[in-house]
Amino acid sequence: MDVINAIHTRRSVRRFADTTVSEAQVDRLLRAAMAAPSAMNEQPWRFVVVRDAEMRAKLSEISPYAGPVGRASVAIAVLAHPTSAKAPNRWTMDCSAATQNMLLAAHASGLGTCWIGVFPETDREAAVAKLLGVADDMRVLCLVAVGVPEGAGADVDRYNPEFVHKESWS
């Protein structure tokens, strides 16, 4: 699958088949995530891979939108070590780019994902950090539910020319 096709056909998956995602598949996703650009090449991202069903069930309760985490084969927490002296306020962008790479790599590999936002909700961030034993100097951007999709999603064209301005806003 080429990258343009992957971008246009990727969808959030909230229902997963009862199929295990392999270590090699997870490794491929993490490698794609770490290939993302980052400010000043700081690479602030860190990841916690969660396979344990009980832990995924607990993580799925951190927000009303986190249900897919409990239904997936794997959950990946995307964390940041934001203490960079060169680009201290760019971790959200850097980790978001890494997350998008992960989502596209999963889709291109036949896997489904759902990005569950954690940051900037401080209560959700604290809950995930506590459950996963995350160090105090780390931040939690999101959780990514990963699994084999239960069914095929419909293609949707989201392009809207009204969102595009040329040369200036007006």
BALO-936256 format. One line per 10 residues: number of its first residue (from 0); for each residue x, y, z of N, C-alpha, C. Coordinates in nm, 3 decimals, m for minus. Each point is the difference from the previous one (the first is absolute). Layout:
N
NUM	X,Y,Z,X,Y,Z,X,Y,Z; ...
This chain:
170
0	0.086,m0.118,0.000,m0.086,0.118,0.000,0.090,0.124,0.000; m0.025,0.091,m0.094,0.082,0.121,m0.001,m0.049,0.098,0.108; 0.081,0.097,0.032,m0.028,0.089,0.112,m0.126,0.084,m0.023; m0.024,0.046,m0.122,m0.120,0.080,m0.026,m0.124,m0.084,0.021; 0.000,m0.122,m0.047,m0.113,m0.090,0.021,m0.019,m0.027,0.149; 0.109,m0.021,0.072,m0.010,m0.024,0.145,m0.061,0.121,0.071; 0.040,0.119,m0.039,m0.054,0.121,0.062,m0.150,0.012,m0.025; m0.042,m0.026,m0.122,m0.141,0.019,m0.036,m0.093,m0.113,0.044; 0.055,m0.116,0.033,m0.086,m0.112,0.038,0.009,m0.038,0.148; 0.091,0.059,0.074,0.011,m0.030,0.143,m0.122,0.053,0.074
10	m0.051,m0.077,0.091,m0.113,0.039,0.084,0.026,m0.044,0.143; m0.063,0.066,0.093,0.007,m0.045,0.139,m0.082,m0.128,0.013; 0.059,m0.099,0.065,m0.065,m0.130,0.020,m0.031,m0.014,0.148; m0.124,m0.032,0.029,m0.042,m0.012,0.140,m0.043,m0.142,0.036; m0.006,m0.088,m0.099,m0.036,m0.141,0.022,0.108,m0.086,m0.063; 0.049,m0.095,0.077,0.111,m0.082,m0.045,m0.035,m0.148,0.006; 0.057,m0.076,m0.094,m0.014,m0.146,0.001,0.085,m0.056,0.113; m0.033,m0.118,0.043,0.075,m0.066,0.108,0.124,m0.067,m0.059; 0.092,0.084,m0.047,0.122,m0.045,m0.065,0.117,0.074,0.063; 0.107,m0.073,0.026,0.118,0.060,0.063,0.084,0.077,m0.101
20	0.045,0.116,0.040,0.096,0.079,m0.077,0.139,m0.047,0.042; 0.082,m0.038,m0.095,0.132,m0.058,0.032,0.101,0.105,0.048; 0.104,m0.049,0.062,0.110,0.088,0.043,0.063,0.068,m0.121; 0.013,m0.073,m0.111,0.059,0.058,m0.121,m0.088,0.113,m0.053; m0.132,m0.016,0.007,m0.090,0.107,m0.045,0.013,0.122,0.090; 0.006,m0.020,0.131,0.016,0.113,0.092,0.133,0.069,m0.024; 0.105,m0.079,m0.020,0.132,0.057,m0.028,m0.005,0.087,m0.125; m0.071,m0.045,m0.102,m0.011,0.077,m0.124,m0.069,0.134,0.026; m0.104,m0.001,0.083,m0.070,0.125,0.033,0.090,0.096,0.077; 0.074,m0.054,0.096,0.089,0.085,0.081,0.114,0.057,m0.084
30	0.050,m0.079,m0.092,0.105,0.050,m0.091,m0.055,0.114,m0.087; m0.123,m0.016,m0.047,m0.063,0.106,m0.080,m0.020,0.125,0.084; m0.045,m0.018,0.124,m0.020,0.115,0.089,0.130,0.076,0.021; 0.108,m0.074,0.023,0.129,0.064,0.029,0.068,0.057,m0.124; m0.059,m0.022,m0.118,0.052,0.060,m0.123,m0.060,0.139,m0.023; m0.089,0.044,0.089,m0.065,0.130,m0.015,0.100,0.114,0.019; m0.030,0.116,m0.058,0.084,0.117,0.025,m0.025,0.051,0.142; 0.099,0.067,0.056,m0.017,0.063,0.130,0.083,0.128,0.003; m0.048,0.097,0.078,0.069,0.128,0.010,0.142,m0.022,0.049; 0.094,0.056,m0.071,0.142,m0.007,0.036,0.047,m0.146,0.013
40	m0.071,m0.091,m0.063,0.029,m0.143,0.005,0.010,m0.052,0.144; m0.082,0.055,0.087,0.002,m0.038,0.142,m0.057,m0.139,0.027; m0.094,m0.045,m0.083,m0.060,m0.132,0.016,m0.047,m0.024,0.145; m0.094,0.082,0.048,m0.040,m0.009,0.139,m0.091,m0.120,0.031; m0.045,m0.072,m0.103,m0.096,m0.107,0.019,0.056,m0.119,0.076; m0.090,m0.058,0.077,0.025,m0.127,0.069,m0.132,m0.077,m0.011; 0.005,m0.131,0.010,m0.120,m0.081,m0.021,m0.010,m0.108,0.107; m0.122,m0.029,0.040,m0.027,m0.114,0.087,m0.098,m0.089,m0.076; 0.042,m0.123,m0.028,m0.084,m0.097,m0.071,m0.071,m0.084,0.105; m0.131,m0.002,m0.007,m0.081,m0.072,0.099,m0.080,m0.109,m0.070
50	0.031,m0.125,0.035,m0.072,m0.115,m0.053,m0.096,m0.059,0.104; 0.032,0.016,0.126,m0.077,m0.059,0.108,m0.146,0.048,m0.003; m0.094,m0.095,m0.009,m0.142,0.034,m0.014,m0.053,0.077,0.120; 0.045,m0.035,0.119,m0.047,0.069,0.121,0.046,0.146,0.000; 0.125,0.022,m0.039,0.052,0.137,m0.005,m0.070,0.080,m0.110; m0.023,m0.062,m0.117,m0.071,0.070,m0.106,m0.143,0.035,0.043; m0.063,m0.089,0.077,m0.134,0.028,0.050,0.002,0.121,0.092; 0.100,0.010,0.085,0.012,0.115,0.090,0.025,0.128,m0.080; 0.087,m0.008,m0.100,0.027,0.117,m0.084,m0.124,0.043,m0.077; m0.085,m0.096,m0.036,m0.120,0.033,m0.077,m0.101,0.079,0.082
60	0.021,0.008,0.129,m0.092,0.073,0.088,0.045,0.143,0.028; 0.112,0.043,m0.058,0.052,0.134,0.032,m0.082,0.113,m0.063; m0.079,m0.033,m0.101,m0.087,0.101,m0.061,m0.118,m0.071,m0.066; m0.105,0.074,m0.028,m0.116,m0.063,m0.066,0.031,m0.045,m0.143; 0.113,0.040,m0.054,0.036,m0.031,m0.138,0.107,m0.108,m0.012; 0.045,m0.054,0.111,0.113,m0.093,0.001,m0.040,m0.147,m0.013; m0.126,m0.029,m0.023,m0.047,m0.138,m0.012,0.078,m0.087,m0.096; 0.042,0.052,m0.117,0.075,m0.083,m0.094,0.128,m0.060,0.060; 0.058,0.065,0.098,0.123,m0.052,0.063,m0.027,m0.136,0.063; m0.115,m0.016,0.061,m0.033,m0.127,0.064,m0.035,m0.109,m0.099
70	m0.041,0.037,m0.121,m0.039,m0.098,m0.102,0.113,m0.037,m0.095; 0.109,0.077,0.003,0.112,m0.022,m0.092,0.091,m0.111,0.051; 0.087,m0.047,m0.087,0.100,m0.100,0.037,0.114,0.064,0.078; 0.028,0.125,m0.035,0.113,0.073,0.059,m0.041,0.146,0.018; 0.052,0.062,0.104,m0.011,0.145,0.016,0.142,0.055,0.008; 0.022,0.110,m0.065,0.130,0.066,0.006,m0.020,0.140,0.057; 0.062,0.025,0.113,m0.003,0.133,0.059,0.114,0.081,m0.062; m0.032,0.118,m0.050,0.101,0.089,m0.058,0.032,0.105,0.105; 0.123,m0.003,0.045,0.049,0.087,0.106,0.105,0.095,m0.055; 0.031,0.102,0.078,0.106,0.093,m0.039,0.088,0.029,0.120
80	0.127,0.018,m0.031,0.095,0.050,0.098,0.028,0.144,m0.043; m0.080,0.097,0.053,0.003,0.137,m0.054,0.103,0.094,0.061; 0.107,m0.051,0.055,0.095,0.088,0.068,0.111,0.051,m0.091; m0.022,m0.007,m0.129,0.100,0.046,m0.096,0.032,0.148,0.020; 0.126,0.033,m0.002,0.040,0.140,0.009,m0.014,0.069,m0.136; 0.008,m0.077,m0.108,m0.004,0.058,m0.134,m0.143,0.027,m0.048; m0.095,m0.088,0.032,m0.137,0.015,m0.049,m0.100,m0.048,0.106; m0.004,0.069,0.115,m0.078,m0.052,0.113,m0.152,0.001,m0.018; m0.052,0.081,m0.088,m0.145,0.010,m0.015,m0.053,m0.067,m0.126; 0.078,m0.086,m0.061,m0.039,m0.061,m0.126,m0.038,m0.148,0.013
90	0.000,m0.053,0.121,m0.023,m0.144,0.017,m0.136,m0.044,m0.051; m0.103,0.083,0.012,m0.133,m0.042,m0.048,0.000,m0.017,m0.151; 0.067,0.089,m0.072,0.008,m0.012,m0.145,0.084,m0.120,m0.040; 0.114,m0.016,0.066,0.090,m0.111,m0.032,m0.069,m0.134,0.023; m0.065,m0.015,0.113,m0.065,m0.127,0.032,m0.126,m0.022,m0.083; m0.064,0.108,m0.042,m0.114,m0.014,m0.090,0.046,m0.050,m0.137; 0.112,0.051,m0.049,0.055,m0.049,m0.127,0.035,m0.148,0.012; 0.058,m0.040,0.111,0.035,m0.140,0.022,m0.126,m0.087,0.004; m0.105,0.051,0.065,m0.126,m0.074,0.008,m0.061,m0.016,m0.139; m0.003,0.106,m0.079,m0.056,m0.010,m0.135,0.078,m0.101,m0.083
100	0.132,m0.001,0.011,0.079,m0.099,m0.073,m0.042,m0.141,0.042; m0.022,m0.020,0.130,m0.040,m0.130,0.052,m0.135,m0.041,m0.059; m0.096,0.093,m0.004,m0.133,m0.030,m0.053,0.007,m0.040,m0.147; 0.078,0.072,m0.078,0.012,m0.030,m0.142,0.072,m0.132,m0.024; 0.104,m0.027,0.077,0.072,m0.127,m0.013,m0.091,m0.117,0.035; m0.082,0.017,0.103,m0.092,m0.106,0.039,m0.100,m0.026,m0.112; m0.058,0.105,m0.056,m0.097,m0.016,m0.107,0.063,m0.068,m0.121; 0.119,0.043,m0.037,0.070,m0.059,m0.114,0.034,m0.147,0.025; 0.003,m0.041,0.126,0.031,m0.139,0.037,m0.125,m0.083,0.022; m0.117,0.057,m0.024,m0.124,m0.074,0.019,m0.054,0.004,0.141
110	0.057,0.084,0.084,m0.047,0.015,0.138,m0.089,0.123,0.011; m0.080,0.004,0.105,m0.084,0.114,0.029,0.047,0.067,0.127; m0.025,0.129,0.010,0.041,0.077,0.118,m0.106,0.101,0.037; 0.006,0.044,0.124,m0.080,0.112,0.044,0.086,0.085,0.093; 0.014,0.127,m0.035,0.078,0.096,0.079,m0.092,0.050,0.111; 0.039,m0.023,0.123,m0.077,0.044,0.117,0.077,0.115,0.064; m0.053,0.121,m0.010,0.067,0.115,0.058,0.002,m0.006,0.152; 0.113,0.033,0.056,0.016,0.008,0.146,0.033,0.145,0.037; 0.112,0.052,m0.052,0.037,0.141,0.018,m0.099,0.085,m0.077; m0.045,0.113,0.049,0.043,0.076,0.116,m0.085,m0.021,0.125
120	m0.079,m0.107,0.003,m0.084,m0.026,0.118,0.088,m0.051,0.114; 0.028,0.086,0.097,0.096,m0.034,0.105,m0.043,m0.120,0.083; m0.132,m0.018,0.021,m0.045,m0.116,0.077,0.025,m0.129,m0.077; m0.019,0.001,m0.129,0.025,m0.119,m0.083,0.149,m0.029,m0.009; 0.077,0.106,m0.015,0.145,m0.016,m0.007,0.053,m0.062,0.130; m0.049,0.049,0.113,0.042,m0.052,0.130,m0.044,m0.145,0.018; m0.120,m0.033,m0.046,m0.051,m0.137,0.013,0.085,m0.098,m0.080; 0.032,0.034,m0.124,0.083,m0.087,m0.083,0.139,m0.013,0.061; 0.057,0.112,0.041,0.133,m0.001,0.058,0.005,m0.089,0.125; m0.100,0.009,0.083,m0.005,m0.082,0.121,m0.012,m0.148,m0.034
130	m0.092,m0.034,m0.090,m0.020,m0.140,m0.038,0.127,m0.061,m0.059; 0.071,0.077,m0.080,0.118,m0.053,m0.069,0.130,0.025,0.074; m0.007,0.065,0.116,0.122,0.026,0.077,0.095,0.095,m0.070; m0.054,0.100,m0.068,0.080,0.095,m0.077,0.070,0.097,0.094; 0.126,0.029,m0.027,0.079,0.093,0.081,m0.063,0.139,0.000; 0.022,0.074,0.108,m0.060,0.132,0.018,0.041,0.101,m0.107; 0.118,m0.017,m0.060,0.046,0.097,m0.099,m0.047,m0.033,m0.143; m0.088,m0.097,m0.013,m0.053,m0.039,m0.130,m0.141,0.055,m0.019; m0.042,0.011,m0.126,m0.135,0.042,m0.034,m0.066,m0.110,m0.083; m0.131,m0.008,0.007,m0.076,m0.098,m0.077,m0.081,0.075,m0.106
140	0.027,m0.027,m0.126,m0.075,0.063,m0.108,m0.129,m0.077,m0.030; 0.013,m0.132,m0.021,m0.116,m0.076,m0.045,0.020,m0.149,0.020; m0.106,m0.073,m0.023,0.003,m0.144,m0.009,m0.040,m0.037,m0.142; 0.059,m0.105,m0.054,m0.038,m0.050,m0.131,m0.044,m0.145,0.016; m0.126,m0.026,m0.031,m0.052,m0.137,0.000,0.040,m0.061,m0.134; 0.055,m0.122,0.004,0.047,m0.067,m0.121,m0.055,m0.142,m0.005; m0.055,m0.037,m0.114,m0.048,m0.136,m0.018,m0.039,m0.027,m0.144; m0.050,m0.118,m0.022,m0.051,m0.035,m0.132,m0.144,0.050,m0.006; m0.034,0.082,m0.099,m0.136,0.054,m0.006,m0.105,m0.111,m0.010; m0.111,0.021,0.066,m0.110,m0.097,m0.005,m0.069,0.003,m0.136
150	m0.003,0.114,m0.063,m0.063,0.013,m0.132,0.066,0.111,m0.078; m0.041,0.014,m0.124,0.057,0.105,m0.086,m0.076,0.131,0.020; 0.073,0.109,0.006,m0.062,0.132,0.012,m0.028,0.058,m0.137; m0.091,0.092,m0.005,m0.036,0.066,m0.127,0.100,0.110,m0.033; 0.027,0.017,m0.127,0.085,0.110,m0.045,m0.079,0.130,0.007; 0.065,0.105,0.047,m0.064,0.130,0.012,0.097,0.105,m0.056; m0.052,0.088,m0.086,0.082,0.109,m0.052,m0.023,0.121,0.090; 0.101,0.039,0.076,m0.014,0.110,0.096,0.047,0.135,m0.054; 0.042,0.003,m0.125,0.049,0.126,m0.056,m0.114,0.102,m0.006; 0.029,0.121,0.047,m0.099,0.107,m0.003,0.069,0.126,m0.050
160	m0.029,0.043,m0.123,0.067,0.118,m0.055,m0.028,0.127,0.078; m0.108,0.003,0.078,m0.029,0.119,0.080,0.101,0.021,0.112; 0.078,m0.103,0.031,0.102,0.011,0.105,0.133,0.053,m0.054; 0.008,0.025,m0.129,0.125,0.040,m0.063,m0.007,0.147,m0.042; 0.099,0.076,0.041,0.014,0.141,m0.041,0.132,0.013,m0.073; 0.003,0.084,m0.100,0.123,0.014,m0.080,0.055,0.141,0.014; 0.128,0.004,0.025,0.077,0.123,0.012,m0.026,0.079,0.127; m0.124,0.000,0.051,m0.032,0.065,0.128,m0.131,m0.058,0.050; m0.038,0.036,0.120,m0.122,m0.052,0.058,m0.125,0.048,m0.073; 0.000,0.126,m0.042,m0.120,0.058,m0.062,m0.007,m0.023,m0.144
